[in-house]
Amino acid sequence: MEEYAATMKSQIISRRPDVMGGTAVFHGTRVPVQTLLDYLEAGESIDDFLAGFPSVTRQQVIAFLEEAKDRLIETVS
């Protein structure tokens, strides 16, 4: 299961020193994951985020949120 989670994470998020200075971005893009969190925190929708960042797919956003949820639940369990 951990191997699967690591594979999923690598497809969702990437971090490379030569891309956005090593900031966590949606894989295959230059869009920081933090930008999605900022949108959601400000009350914007996923659709608003996707309209502003068309290089990110809905599947990436949903997979990221599911992974974050699973990790949070593991932490508090």
All heavy atoms as a GROMACS GRO file, in nm:
protein
  599
    1MET      N    1   0.083  -0.120   0.000
    1MET     CA    2   0.000   0.000   0.000
    1MET      C    3   0.087   0.126   0.000
    1MET      O    4   0.057   0.220  -0.070
    1MET     CB    5  -0.093  -0.004   0.121
    1MET     CG    6  -0.191   0.110   0.125
    1MET     SD    7  -0.307   0.097  -0.011
    1MET     CE    8  -0.435   0.202   0.046
    2GLU      N    9   0.195   0.127   0.078
    2GLU     CA   10   0.282   0.245   0.081
    2GLU      C   11   0.346   0.268  -0.056
    2GLU      O   12   0.361   0.381  -0.099
    2GLU     CB   13   0.391   0.230   0.187
    2GLU     CG   14   0.338   0.250   0.328
    2GLU     CD   15   0.448   0.238   0.430
    2GLU    OE1   16   0.565   0.265   0.396
    2GLU    OE2   17   0.418   0.201   0.544
    3GLU      N   18   0.380   0.158  -0.125
    3GLU     CA   19   0.438   0.172  -0.258
    3GLU      C   20   0.338   0.236  -0.353
    3GLU      O   21   0.372   0.322  -0.433
    3GLU     CB   22   0.480   0.034  -0.310
    3GLU     CG   23   0.546   0.039  -0.446
    3GLU     CD   24   0.590  -0.099  -0.490
    3GLU    OE1   25   0.651  -0.170  -0.409
    3GLU    OE2   26   0.563  -0.133  -0.605
    4TYR      N   27   0.210   0.194  -0.343
    4TYR     CA   28   0.105   0.252  -0.426
    4TYR      C   29   0.090   0.401  -0.396
    4TYR      O   30   0.082   0.483  -0.486
    4TYR     CB   31  -0.028   0.181  -0.400
    4TYR     CG   32  -0.145   0.246  -0.469
    4TYR    CD1   33  -0.163   0.232  -0.606
    4TYR    CD2   34  -0.237   0.322  -0.398
    4TYR    CE1   35  -0.269   0.292  -0.671
    4TYR    CE2   36  -0.343   0.383  -0.462
    4TYR     CZ   37  -0.359   0.367  -0.598
    4TYR     OH   38  -0.465   0.427  -0.662
    5ALA      N   39   0.091   0.437  -0.268
    5ALA     CA   40   0.078   0.578  -0.229
    5ALA      C   41   0.195   0.659  -0.282
    5ALA      O   42   0.177   0.771  -0.331
    5ALA     CB   43   0.068   0.592  -0.077
    6ALA      N   44   0.314   0.603  -0.276
    6ALA     CA   45   0.431   0.674  -0.328
    6ALA      C   46   0.419   0.693  -0.479
    6ALA      O   47   0.453   0.798  -0.533
    6ALA     CB   48   0.558   0.597  -0.294
    7THR      N   49   0.368   0.591  -0.548
    7THR     CA   50   0.348   0.602  -0.692
    7THR      C   51   0.245   0.709  -0.722
    7THR      O   52   0.263   0.792  -0.810
    7THR     CB   53   0.303   0.467  -0.751
    7THR    OG1   54   0.402   0.370  -0.723
    7THR    CG2   55   0.281   0.476  -0.900
    8MET      N   56   0.134   0.709  -0.650
    8MET     CA   57   0.030   0.809  -0.669
    8MET      C   58   0.086   0.948  -0.644
    8MET      O   59   0.063   1.039  -0.722
    8MET     CB   60  -0.088   0.784  -0.576
    8MET     CG   61  -0.181   0.673  -0.621
    8MET     SD   62  -0.262   0.714  -0.776
    8MET     CE   63  -0.365   0.850  -0.723
    9LYS      N   64   0.160   0.965  -0.536
    9LYS     CA   65   0.214   1.096  -0.503
    9LYS      C   66   0.305   1.146  -0.615
    9LYS      O   67   0.300   1.262  -0.652
    9LYS     CB   68   0.289   1.090  -0.371
    9LYS     CG   69   0.345   1.225  -0.329
    9LYS     CD   70   0.417   1.215  -0.198
    9LYS     CE   71   0.475   1.351  -0.162
    9LYS     NZ   72   0.560   1.348  -0.047
   10SER      N   73   0.387   1.057  -0.670
   10SER     CA   74   0.480   1.100  -0.774
   10SER      C   75   0.405   1.144  -0.899
   10SER      O   76   0.455   1.226  -0.975
   10SER     CB   77   0.581   0.990  -0.804
   10SER     OG   78   0.518   0.881  -0.868
   11GLN      N   79   0.287   1.093  -0.923
   11GLN     CA   80   0.209   1.133  -1.039
   11GLN      C   81   0.130   1.260  -1.013
   11GLN      O   82   0.091   1.328  -1.106
   11GLN     CB   83   0.113   1.021  -1.079
   11GLN     CG   84   0.184   0.898  -1.129
   11GLN     CD   85   0.088   0.784  -1.155
   11GLN    OE1   86  -0.026   0.784  -1.112
   11GLN    NE2   87   0.136   0.684  -1.227
   12ILE      N   88   0.107   1.293  -0.890
   12ILE     CA   89   0.026   1.409  -0.855
   12ILE      C   90   0.115   1.531  -0.834
   12ILE      O   91   0.087   1.638  -0.887
   12ILE     CB   92  -0.054   1.382  -0.726
   12ILE    CG1   93  -0.145   1.262  -0.744
   12ILE    CG2   94  -0.135   1.506  -0.687
   12ILE    CD1   95  -0.201   1.211  -0.613
   13ILE      N   96   0.218   1.514  -0.756
   13ILE     CA   97   0.304   1.625  -0.717
   13ILE      C   98   0.447   1.594  -0.755
   13ILE      O   99   0.492   1.480  -0.743
   13ILE     CB  100   0.298   1.647  -0.565
   13ILE    CG1  101   0.157   1.680  -0.521
   13ILE    CG2  102   0.393   1.757  -0.520
   13ILE    CD1  103   0.138   1.675  -0.372
   14SER      N  104   0.519   1.694  -0.800
   14SER     CA  105   0.662   1.676  -0.822
   14SER      C  106   0.737   1.794  -0.762
   14SER      O  107   0.679   1.901  -0.741
   14SER     CB  108   0.694   1.659  -0.971
   14SER     OG  109   0.653   1.770  -1.044
   15ARG      N  110   0.861   1.769  -0.736
   15ARG     CA  111   0.947   1.870  -0.674
   15ARG      C  112   1.085   1.855  -0.733
   15ARG      O  113   1.150   1.752  -0.713
   15ARG     CB  114   0.951   1.841  -0.524
   15ARG     CG  115   0.964   1.959  -0.440
   15ARG     CD  116   0.958   1.918  -0.294
   15ARG     NE  117   0.911   2.035  -0.226
   15ARG     CZ  118   0.872   2.041  -0.104
   15ARG    NH1  119   0.873   1.932  -0.032
   15ARG    NH2  120   0.832   2.152  -0.052
   16ARG      N  121   1.128   1.957  -0.809
   16ARG     CA  122   1.260   1.953  -0.869
   16ARG      C  123   1.325   2.089  -0.853
   16ARG      O  124   1.259   2.191  -0.870
   16ARG     CB  125   1.250   1.919  -1.018
   16ARG     CG  126   1.200   1.780  -1.044
   16ARG     CD  127   1.195   1.740  -1.190
   16ARG     NE  128   1.264   1.828  -1.282
   16ARG     CZ  129   1.223   1.851  -1.406
   16ARG    NH1  130   1.114   1.795  -1.452
   16ARG    NH2  131   1.292   1.931  -1.485
   17PRO      N  132   1.453   2.090  -0.822
   17PRO     CA  133   1.522   2.218  -0.801
   17PRO      C  134   1.513   2.312  -0.922
   17PRO      O  135   1.510   2.433  -0.907
   17PRO     CB  136   1.667   2.179  -0.775
   17PRO     CG  137   1.664   2.035  -0.741
   17PRO     CD  138   1.541   1.976  -0.802
   18ASP      N  139   1.504   2.254  -1.043
   18ASP     CA  140   1.500   2.337  -1.164
   18ASP      C  141   1.360   2.381  -1.204
   18ASP      O  142   1.342   2.449  -1.305
   18ASP     CB  143   1.568   2.264  -1.281
   18ASP     CG  144   1.500   2.134  -1.317
   18ASP    OD1  145   1.443   2.068  -1.228
   18ASP    OD2  146   1.505   2.096  -1.435
   19VAL      N  147   1.259   2.342  -1.126
   19VAL     CA  148   1.120   2.383  -1.153
   19VAL      C  149   1.069   2.459  -1.031
   19VAL      O  150   1.055   2.401  -0.923
   19VAL     CB  151   1.030   2.262  -1.183
   19VAL    CG1  152   0.885   2.306  -1.202
   19VAL    CG2  153   1.079   2.186  -1.305
   20MET      N  154   1.047   2.586  -1.049
   20MET     CA  155   0.993   2.672  -0.943
   20MET      C  156   1.078   2.664  -0.815
   20MET      O  157   1.025   2.668  -0.705
   20MET     CB  158   0.847   2.638  -0.913
   20MET     CG  159   0.752   2.650  -1.030
   20MET     SD  160   0.730   2.820  -1.086
   20MET     CE  161   0.637   2.888  -0.952
   21GLY      N  162   1.209   2.648  -0.831
   21GLY     CA  163   1.300   2.646  -0.718
   21GLY      C  164   1.276   2.533  -0.620
   21GLY      O  165   1.310   2.544  -0.502
   22GLY      N  166   1.217   2.423  -0.666
   22GLY     CA  167   1.194   2.308  -0.579
   22GLY      C  168   1.060   2.311  -0.507
   22GLY      O  169   1.032   2.224  -0.425
   23THR      N  170   0.977   2.409  -0.538
   23THR     CA  171   0.843   2.416  -0.479
   23THR      C  172   0.760   2.296  -0.526
   23THR      O  173   0.773   2.254  -0.641
   23THR     CB  174   0.773   2.546  -0.524
   23THR    OG1  175   0.849   2.656  -0.477
   23THR    CG2  176   0.632   2.557  -0.471
   24ALA      N  177   0.677   2.242  -0.440
   24ALA     CA  178   0.588   2.132  -0.479
   24ALA      C  179   0.487   2.184  -0.580
   24ALA      O  180   0.413   2.278  -0.554
   24ALA     CB  181   0.517   2.076  -0.356
   25VAL      N  182   0.487   2.121  -0.699
   25VAL     CA  183   0.396   2.161  -0.806
   25VAL      C  184   0.316   2.040  -0.852
   25VAL      O  185   0.354   1.925  -0.827
   25VAL     CB  186   0.472   2.221  -0.926
   25VAL    CG1  187   0.546   2.347  -0.888
   25VAL    CG2  188   0.566   2.120  -0.988
   26PHE      N  189   0.204   2.066  -0.919
   26PHE     CA  190   0.131   1.957  -0.982
   26PHE      C  191   0.220   1.900  -1.092
   26PHE      O  192   0.276   1.975  -1.172
   26PHE     CB  193  -0.003   2.005  -1.037
   26PHE     CG  194  -0.105   2.030  -0.930
   26PHE    CD1  195  -0.127   2.158  -0.883
   26PHE    CD2  196  -0.177   1.925  -0.876
   26PHE    CE1  197  -0.220   2.181  -0.782
   26PHE    CE2  198  -0.270   1.947  -0.775
   26PHE     CZ  199  -0.291   2.075  -0.728
   27HIS      N  200   0.234   1.769  -1.091
   27HIS     CA  201   0.324   1.700  -1.184
   27HIS      C  202   0.298   1.743  -1.328
   27HIS      O  203   0.183   1.749  -1.372
   27HIS     CB  204   0.308   1.548  -1.170
   27HIS     CG  205   0.402   1.471  -1.254
   27HIS    ND1  206   0.535   1.458  -1.223
   27HIS    CD2  207   0.384   1.404  -1.370
   27HIS    CE1  208   0.595   1.385  -1.315
   27HIS    NE2  209   0.506   1.352  -1.405
   28GLY      N  210   0.405   1.774  -1.399
   28GLY     CA  211   0.395   1.812  -1.539
   28GLY      C  212   0.357   1.958  -1.560
   28GLY      O  213   0.334   1.999  -1.674
   29THR      N  214   0.350   2.036  -1.452
   29THR     CA  215   0.314   2.177  -1.462
   29THR      C  216   0.416   2.259  -1.383
   29THR      O  217   0.505   2.205  -1.319
   29THR     CB  218   0.174   2.206  -1.405
   29THR    OG1  219   0.180   2.205  -1.262
   29THR    CG2  220   0.072   2.105  -1.454
   30ARG      N  221   0.394   2.390  -1.383
   30ARG     CA  222   0.471   2.480  -1.298
   30ARG      C  223   0.375   2.546  -1.197
   30ARG      O  224   0.402   2.653  -1.146
   30ARG     CB  225   0.541   2.585  -1.384
   30ARG     CG  226   0.643   2.525  -1.478
   30ARG     CD  227   0.712   2.627  -1.564
   30ARG     NE  228   0.796   2.718  -1.488
   30ARG     CZ  229   0.919   2.694  -1.444
   30ARG    NH1  230   0.974   2.576  -1.469
   30ARG    NH2  231   0.986   2.783  -1.377
   31VAL      N  232   0.264   2.480  -1.169
   31VAL     CA  233   0.162   2.534  -1.080
   31VAL      C  234   0.184   2.479  -0.939
   31VAL      O  235   0.167   2.359  -0.916
   31VAL     CB  236   0.019   2.499  -1.129
   31VAL    CG1  237  -0.086   2.556  -1.036
   31VAL    CG2  238  -0.002   2.548  -1.272
   32PRO      N  239   0.219   2.566  -0.844
   32PRO     CA  240   0.239   2.520  -0.706
   32PRO      C  241   0.110   2.465  -0.644
   32PRO      O  242   0.002   2.520  -0.664
   32PRO     CB  243   0.283   2.647  -0.633
   32PRO     CG  244   0.335   2.738  -0.739
   32PRO     CD  245   0.252   2.708  -0.861
   33VAL      N  246   0.125   2.357  -0.570
   33VAL     CA  247   0.012   2.298  -0.498
   33VAL      C  248  -0.044   2.402  -0.401
   33VAL      O  249  -0.166   2.409  -0.380
   33VAL     CB  250   0.058   2.170  -0.424
   33VAL    CG1  251  -0.050   2.116  -0.335
   33VAL    CG2  252   0.102   2.066  -0.525
   34GLN      N  253   0.042   2.484  -0.344
   34GLN     CA  254  -0.002   2.587  -0.250
   34GLN      C  255  -0.105   2.681  -0.314
   34GLN      O  256  -0.194   2.731  -0.246
   34GLN     CB  257   0.117   2.668  -0.199
   34GLN     CG  258   0.082   2.772  -0.094
   34GLN     CD  259   0.025   2.711   0.034
   34GLN    OE1  260   0.083   2.619   0.088
   34GLN    NE2  261  -0.087   2.762   0.081
   35THR      N  262  -0.097   2.701  -0.443
   35THR     CA  263  -0.192   2.788  -0.512
   35THR      C  264  -0.334   2.732  -0.501
   35THR      O  265  -0.430   2.806  -0.477
   35THR     CB  266  -0.152   2.808  -0.659
   35THR    OG1  267  -0.019   2.859  -0.664
   35THR    CG2  268  -0.246   2.904  -0.730
   36LEU      N  269  -0.348   2.600  -0.518
   36LEU     CA  270  -0.480   2.538  -0.500
   36LEU      C  271  -0.530   2.561  -0.358
   36LEU      O  272  -0.645   2.600  -0.338
   36LEU     CB  273  -0.475   2.388  -0.529
   36LEU     CG  274  -0.601   2.310  -0.491
   36LEU    CD1  275  -0.722   2.355  -0.572
   36LEU    CD2  276  -0.578   2.160  -0.504
   37LEU      N  277  -0.443   2.538  -0.261
   37LEU     CA  278  -0.485   2.557  -0.121
   37LEU      C  279  -0.524   2.702  -0.094
   37LEU      O  280  -0.622   2.728  -0.023
   37LEU     CB  281  -0.372   2.512  -0.027
   37LEU     CG  282  -0.335   2.364  -0.040
   37LEU    CD1  283  -0.214   2.333   0.047
   37LEU    CD2  284  -0.452   2.275  -0.008
   38ASP      N  285  -0.452   2.797  -0.153
   38ASP     CA  286  -0.486   2.938  -0.137
   38ASP      C  287  -0.624   2.968  -0.197
   38ASP      O  288  -0.703   3.042  -0.138
   38ASP     CB  289  -0.380   3.027  -0.202
   38ASP     CG  290  -0.246   3.022  -0.130
   38ASP    OD1  291  -0.241   2.976  -0.013
   38ASP    OD2  292  -0.147   3.063  -0.192
   39TYR      N  293  -0.652   2.913  -0.315
   39TYR     CA  294  -0.782   2.932  -0.378
   39TYR      C  295  -0.893   2.880  -0.288
   39TYR      O  296  -0.993   2.947  -0.265
   39TYR     CB  297  -0.788   2.858  -0.512
   39TYR     CG  298  -0.759   2.944  -0.633
   39TYR    CD1  299  -0.633   2.997  -0.655
   39TYR    CD2  300  -0.857   2.969  -0.728
   39TYR    CE1  301  -0.605   3.074  -0.767
   39TYR    CE2  302  -0.831   3.046  -0.840
   39TYR     CZ  303  -0.704   3.098  -0.859
   39TYR     OH  304  -0.678   3.174  -0.970
   40LEU      N  305  -0.877   2.758  -0.240
   40LEU     CA  306  -0.980   2.696  -0.156
   40LEU      C  307  -0.998   2.773  -0.026
   40LEU      O  308  -1.111   2.794   0.019
   40LEU     CB  309  -0.946   2.550  -0.129
   40LEU     CG  310  -0.942   2.460  -0.254
   40LEU    CD1  311  -0.897   2.320  -0.215
   40LEU    CD2  312  -1.076   2.458  -0.325
   41GLU      N  313  -0.890   2.817   0.033
   41GLU     CA  314  -0.896   2.893   0.158
   41GLU      C  315  -0.971   3.025   0.136
   41GLU      O  316  -1.043   3.071   0.225
   41GLU     CB  317  -0.755   2.921   0.208
   41GLU     CG  318  -0.752   2.992   0.343
   41GLU     CD  319  -0.611   3.012   0.393
   41GLU    OE1  320  -0.517   3.022   0.312
   41GLU    OE2  321  -0.595   3.019   0.516
   42ALA      N  322  -0.957   3.083   0.019
   42ALA     CA  323  -1.024   3.209  -0.012
   42ALA      C  324  -1.171   3.190  -0.051
   42ALA      O  325  -1.240   3.287  -0.080
   42ALA     CB  326  -0.950   3.281  -0.125
   43GLY      N  327  -1.217   3.064  -0.052
   43GLY     CA  328  -1.356   3.038  -0.084
   43GLY      C  329  -1.382   3.016  -0.232
   43GLY      O  330  -1.498   3.007  -0.275
   44GLU      N  331  -1.276   3.009  -0.310
   44GLU     CA  332  -1.291   2.983  -0.454
   44GLU      C  333  -1.317   2.835  -0.476
   44GLU      O  334  -1.285   2.751  -0.392
   44GLU     CB  335  -1.164   3.025  -0.529
   44GLU     CG  336  -1.126   3.170  -0.513
   44GLU     CD  337  -1.221   3.266  -0.581
   44GLU    OE1  338  -1.286   3.226  -0.680
   44GLU    OE2  339  -1.231   3.380  -0.535
   45SER      N  340  -1.374   2.802  -0.590
   45SER     CA  341  -1.406   2.663  -0.620
   45SER      C  342  -1.292   2.596  -0.697
   45SER      O  343  -1.202   2.663  -0.750
   45SER     CB  344  -1.533   2.655  -0.705
   45SER     OG  345  -1.508   2.708  -0.834
   46ILE      N  346  -1.299   2.465  -0.705
   46ILE     CA  347  -1.204   2.391  -0.787
   46ILE      C  348  -1.216   2.436  -0.932
   46ILE      O  349  -1.116   2.452  -1.001
   46ILE     CB  350  -1.226   2.238  -0.772
   46ILE    CG1  351  -1.186   2.193  -0.632
   46ILE    CG2  352  -1.148   2.161  -0.878
   46ILE    CD1  353  -1.221   2.049  -0.600
   47ASP      N  354  -1.339   2.460  -0.977
   47ASP     CA  355  -1.358   2.506  -1.115
   47ASP      C  356  -1.288   2.640  -1.138
   47ASP      O  357  -1.230   2.661  -1.245
   47ASP     CB  358  -1.506   2.517  -1.148
   47ASP     CG  359  -1.573   2.381  -1.163
   47ASP    OD1  360  -1.504   2.284  -1.199
   47ASP    OD2  361  -1.694   2.372  -1.138
   48ASP      N  362  -1.295   2.730  -1.040
   48ASP     CA  363  -1.224   2.858  -1.052
   48ASP      C  364  -1.074   2.835  -1.067
   48ASP      O  365  -1.009   2.897  -1.151
   48ASP     CB  366  -1.249   2.947  -0.930
   48ASP     CG  367  -1.392   2.996  -0.919
   48ASP    OD1  368  -1.460   3.008  -1.022
   48ASP    OD2  369  -1.436   3.021  -0.804
   49PHE      N  370  -1.021   2.746  -0.985
   49PHE     CA  371  -0.878   2.715  -0.991
   49PHE      C  372  -0.842   2.658  -1.128
   49PHE      O  373  -0.745   2.701  -1.191
   49PHE     CB  374  -0.840   2.616  -0.879
   49PHE     CG  375  -0.700   2.566  -0.890
   49PHE    CD1  376  -0.593   2.643  -0.847
   49PHE    CD2  377  -0.674   2.440  -0.944
   49PHE    CE1  378  -0.462   2.597  -0.858
   49PHE    CE2  379  -0.544   2.393  -0.955
   49PHE     CZ  380  -0.438   2.472  -0.912
   50LEU      N  381  -0.920   2.561  -1.174
   50LEU     CA  382  -0.891   2.498  -1.302
   50LEU      C  383  -0.901   2.596  -1.418
   50LEU      O  384  -0.825   2.588  -1.514
   50LEU     CB  385  -0.983   2.378  -1.324
   50LEU     CG  386  -0.961   2.260  -1.229
   50LEU    CD1  387  -1.072   2.157  -1.245
   50LEU    CD2  388  -0.824   2.199  -1.248
   51ALA      N  389  -0.993   2.690  -1.409
   51ALA     CA  390  -1.006   2.792  -1.514
   51ALA      C  391  -0.881   2.880  -1.519
   51ALA      O  392  -0.837   2.921  -1.627
   51ALA     CB  393  -1.130   2.877  -1.491
   52GLY      N  394  -0.824   2.907  -1.404
   52GLY     CA  395  -0.704   2.990  -1.397
   52GLY      C  396  -0.576   2.916  -1.430
   52GLY      O  397  -0.476   2.977  -1.468
   53PHE      N  398  -0.578   2.784  -1.416
   53PHE     CA  399  -0.458   2.702  -1.436
   53PHE      C  400  -0.493   2.580  -1.520
   53PHE      O  401  -0.499   2.467  -1.470
   53PHE     CB  402  -0.397   2.662  -1.302
   53PHE     CG  403  -0.359   2.780  -1.219
   53PHE    CD1  404  -0.446   2.832  -1.124
   53PHE    CD2  405  -0.237   2.844  -1.239
   53PHE    CE1  406  -0.412   2.944  -1.050
   53PHE    CE2  407  -0.202   2.956  -1.165
   53PHE     CZ  408  -0.290   3.006  -1.070
   54PRO      N  409  -0.517   2.600  -1.649
   54PRO     CA  410  -0.564   2.489  -1.735
   54PRO      C  411  -0.462   2.377  -1.754
   54PRO      O  412  -0.500   2.269  -1.802
   54PRO     CB  413  -0.594   2.559  -1.868
   54PRO     CG  414  -0.518   2.686  -1.866
   54PRO     CD  415  -0.506   2.726  -1.721
   55SER      N  416  -0.338   2.396  -1.714
   55SER     CA  417  -0.240   2.287  -1.726
   55SER      C  418  -0.260   2.182  -1.618
   55SER      O  419  -0.206   2.071  -1.628
   55SER     CB  420  -0.097   2.341  -1.722
   55SER     OG  421  -0.072   2.406  -1.599
   56VAL      N  422  -0.338   2.213  -1.515
   56VAL     CA  423  -0.368   2.118  -1.409
   56VAL      C  424  -0.502   2.052  -1.443
   56VAL      O  425  -0.597   2.119  -1.484
   56VAL     CB  426  -0.378   2.188  -1.272
   56VAL    CG1  427  -0.412   2.088  -1.162
   56VAL    CG2  428  -0.249   2.262  -1.240
   57THR      N  429  -0.509   1.921  -1.425
   57THR     CA  430  -0.634   1.851  -1.455
   57THR      C  431  -0.718   1.834  -1.328
   57THR      O  432  -0.667   1.836  -1.216
   57THR     CB  433  -0.607   1.710  -1.512
   57THR    OG1  434  -0.547   1.629  -1.410
   57THR    CG2  435  -0.518   1.717  -1.635
   58ARG      N  436  -0.847   1.817  -1.349
   58ARG     CA  437  -0.938   1.790  -1.238
   58ARG      C  438  -0.893   1.664  -1.165
   58ARG      O  439  -0.897   1.656  -1.042
   58ARG     CB  440  -1.081   1.775  -1.288
   58ARG     CG  441  -1.181   1.745  -1.177
   58ARG     CD  442  -1.324   1.746  -1.228
   58ARG     NE  443  -1.362   1.877  -1.277
   58ARG     CZ  444  -1.402   1.980  -1.200
   58ARG    NH1  445  -1.410   1.964  -1.070
   58ARG    NH2  446  -1.434   2.095  -1.252
   59GLN      N  447  -0.848   1.564  -1.239
   59GLN     CA  448  -0.804   1.438  -1.178
   59GLN      C  449  -0.686   1.462  -1.083
   59GLN      O  450  -0.680   1.401  -0.976
   59GLN     CB  451  -0.766   1.336  -1.287
   59GLN     CG  452  -0.883   1.284  -1.366
   59GLN     CD  453  -0.932   1.381  -1.476
   59GLN    OE1  454  -0.865   1.480  -1.509
   59GLN    NE2  455  -1.049   1.354  -1.530
   60GLN      N  456  -0.594   1.550  -1.122
   60GLN     CA  457  -0.481   1.581  -1.034
   60GLN      C  458  -0.529   1.648  -0.906
   60GLN      O  459  -0.481   1.615  -0.797
   60GLN     CB  460  -0.381   1.673  -1.105
   60GLN     CG  461  -0.297   1.605  -1.209
   60GLN     CD  462  -0.208   1.703  -1.282
   60GLN    OE1  463  -0.257   1.797  -1.344
   60GLN    NE2  464  -0.078   1.681  -1.273
   61VAL      N  465  -0.622   1.741  -0.918
   61VAL     CA  466  -0.674   1.812  -0.801
   61VAL      C  467  -0.743   1.714  -0.707
   61VAL      O  468  -0.717   1.713  -0.586
   61VAL     CB  469  -0.768   1.927  -0.841
   61VAL    CG1  470  -0.842   1.983  -0.720
   61VAL    CG2  471  -0.692   2.036  -0.914
   62ILE      N  472  -0.831   1.632  -0.762
   62ILE     CA  473  -0.905   1.536  -0.679
   62ILE      C  474  -0.809   1.437  -0.614
   62ILE      O  475  -0.821   1.406  -0.495
   62ILE     CB  476  -1.013   1.463  -0.763
   62ILE    CG1  477  -1.115   1.563  -0.818
   62ILE    CG2  478  -1.081   1.354  -0.681
   62ILE    CD1  479  -1.185   1.650  -0.716
   63ALA      N  480  -0.713   1.386  -0.690
   63ALA     CA  481  -0.616   1.291  -0.634
   63ALA      C  482  -0.536   1.356  -0.522
   63ALA      O  483  -0.511   1.293  -0.418
   63ALA     CB  484  -0.524   1.239  -0.744
   64PHE      N  485  -0.495   1.482  -0.541
   64PHE     CA  486  -0.421   1.553  -0.437
   64PHE      C  487  -0.506   1.566  -0.311
   64PHE      O  488  -0.459   1.539  -0.200
   64PHE     CB  489  -0.377   1.690  -0.487
   64PHE     CG  490  -0.327   1.777  -0.374
   64PHE    CD1  491  -0.202   1.754  -0.318
   64PHE    CD2  492  -0.405   1.881  -0.323
   64PHE    CE1  493  -0.156   1.833  -0.212
   64PHE    CE2  494  -0.359   1.959  -0.219
   64PHE     CZ  495  -0.235   1.935  -0.163
   65LEU      N  496  -0.631   1.609  -0.326
   65LEU     CA  497  -0.718   1.628  -0.210
   65LEU      C  498  -0.746   1.495  -0.140
   65LEU      O  499  -0.749   1.489  -0.016
   65LEU     CB  500  -0.848   1.696  -0.252
   65LEU     CG  501  -0.832   1.841  -0.300
   65LEU    CD1  502  -0.965   1.893  -0.355
   65LEU    CD2  503  -0.780   1.931  -0.190
   66GLU      N  504  -0.763   1.388  -0.215
   66GLU     CA  505  -0.786   1.256  -0.154
   66GLU      C  506  -0.663   1.211  -0.077
   66GLU      O  507  -0.674   1.158   0.034
   66GLU     CB  508  -0.824   1.153  -0.261
   66GLU     CG  509  -0.965   1.174  -0.312
   66GLU     CD  510  -1.003   1.077  -0.423
   66GLU    OE1  511  -0.917   1.001  -0.472
   66GLU    OE2  512  -1.121   1.078  -0.460
   67GLU      N  513  -0.546   1.232  -0.134
   67GLU     CA  514  -0.420   1.195  -0.066
   67GLU      C  515  -0.404   1.277   0.062
   67GLU      O  516  -0.367   1.223   0.167
   67GLU     CB  517  -0.301   1.217  -0.160
   67GLU     CG  518  -0.167   1.184  -0.098
   67GLU     CD  519  -0.143   1.036  -0.077
   67GLU    OE1  520  -0.209   0.953  -0.140
   67GLU    OE2  521  -0.056   1.004   0.006
   68ALA      N  522  -0.433   1.406   0.055
   68ALA     CA  523  -0.422   1.492   0.173
   68ALA      C  524  -0.521   1.446   0.281
   68ALA      O  525  -0.486   1.440   0.399
   68ALA     CB  526  -0.449   1.637   0.135
   69LYS      N  527  -0.642   1.412   0.240
   69LYS     CA  528  -0.742   1.363   0.334
   69LYS      C  529  -0.696   1.235   0.401
   69LYS      O  530  -0.702   1.222   0.524
   69LYS     CB  531  -0.875   1.339   0.262
   69LYS     CG  532  -0.983   1.277   0.350
   69LYS     CD  533  -1.099   1.226   0.269
   69LYS     CE  534  -1.056   1.100   0.199
   69LYS     NZ  535  -1.158   1.025   0.131
   70ASP      N  536  -0.647   1.141   0.321
   70ASP     CA  537  -0.600   1.013   0.376
   70ASP      C  538  -0.487   1.033   0.475
   70ASP      O  539  -0.484   0.971   0.582
   70ASP     CB  540  -0.554   0.920   0.263
   70ASP     CG  541  -0.670   0.870   0.177
   70ASP    OD1  542  -0.788   0.886   0.217
   70ASP    OD2  543  -0.643   0.818   0.068
   71ARG      N  544  -0.393   1.121   0.442
   71ARG     CA  545  -0.280   1.146   0.533
   71ARG      C  546  -0.327   1.212   0.662
   71ARG      O  547  -0.277   1.181   0.769
   71ARG     CB  548  -0.174   1.230   0.464
   71ARG     CG  549  -0.097   1.153   0.362
   71ARG     CD  550   0.002   1.240   0.290
   71ARG     NE  551   0.071   1.163   0.190
   71ARG     CZ  552   0.200   1.134   0.195
   71ARG    NH1  553   0.276   1.177   0.294
   71ARG    NH2  554   0.256   1.063   0.098
   72LEU      N  555  -0.422   1.302   0.653
   72LEU     CA  556  -0.474   1.367   0.772
   72LEU      C  557  -0.546   1.266   0.862
   72LEU      O  558  -0.524   1.263   0.984
   72LEU     CB  559  -0.571   1.480   0.734
   72LEU     CG  560  -0.634   1.555   0.850
   72LEU    CD1  561  -0.527   1.624   0.935
   72LEU    CD2  562  -0.734   1.655   0.799
   73ILE      N  563  -0.625   1.180   0.801
   73ILE     CA  564  -0.696   1.078   0.879
   73ILE      C  565  -0.598   0.984   0.946
   73ILE      O  566  -0.614   0.946   1.062
   73ILE     CB  567  -0.797   1.002   0.789
   73ILE    CG1  568  -0.914   1.097   0.755
   73ILE    CG2  569  -0.847   0.876   0.858
   73ILE    CD1  570  -1.007   1.043   0.650
   74GLU      N  571  -0.491   0.944   0.874
   74GLU     CA  572  -0.388   0.857   0.933
   74GLU      C  573  -0.321   0.925   1.051
   74GLU      O  574  -0.290   0.861   1.151
   74GLU     CB  575  -0.281   0.824   0.828
   74GLU     CG  576  -0.323   0.723   0.726
   74GLU     CD  577  -0.215   0.700   0.621
   74GLU    OE1  578  -0.098   0.739   0.642
   74GLU    OE2  579  -0.247   0.641   0.517
   75THR      N  580  -0.297   1.056   1.040
   75THR     CA  581  -0.229   1.130   1.145
   75THR      C  582  -0.310   1.136   1.274
   75THR      O  583  -0.256   1.124   1.382
   75THR     CB  584  -0.198   1.274   1.097
   75THR    OG1  585  -0.116   1.264   0.981
   75THR    CG2  586  -0.125   1.353   1.202
   76VAL      N  587  -0.440   1.154   1.261
   76VAL     CA  588  -0.524   1.169   1.380
   76VAL      C  589  -0.580   1.036   1.430
   76VAL      O  590  -0.640   1.031   1.537
   76VAL     CB  591  -0.640   1.268   1.357
   76VAL    CG1  592  -0.584   1.406   1.327
   76VAL    CG2  593  -0.734   1.223   1.247
   77SER      N  594  -0.561   0.928   1.355
   77SER     CA  595  -0.613   0.797   1.398
   77SER      C  596  -0.518   0.729   1.492
   77SER      O  597  -0.403   0.746   1.495
   77SER     CB  598  -0.637   0.708   1.276
   77SER     OG  599  -0.738   0.762   1.196
   0.00000   0.00000   0.00000
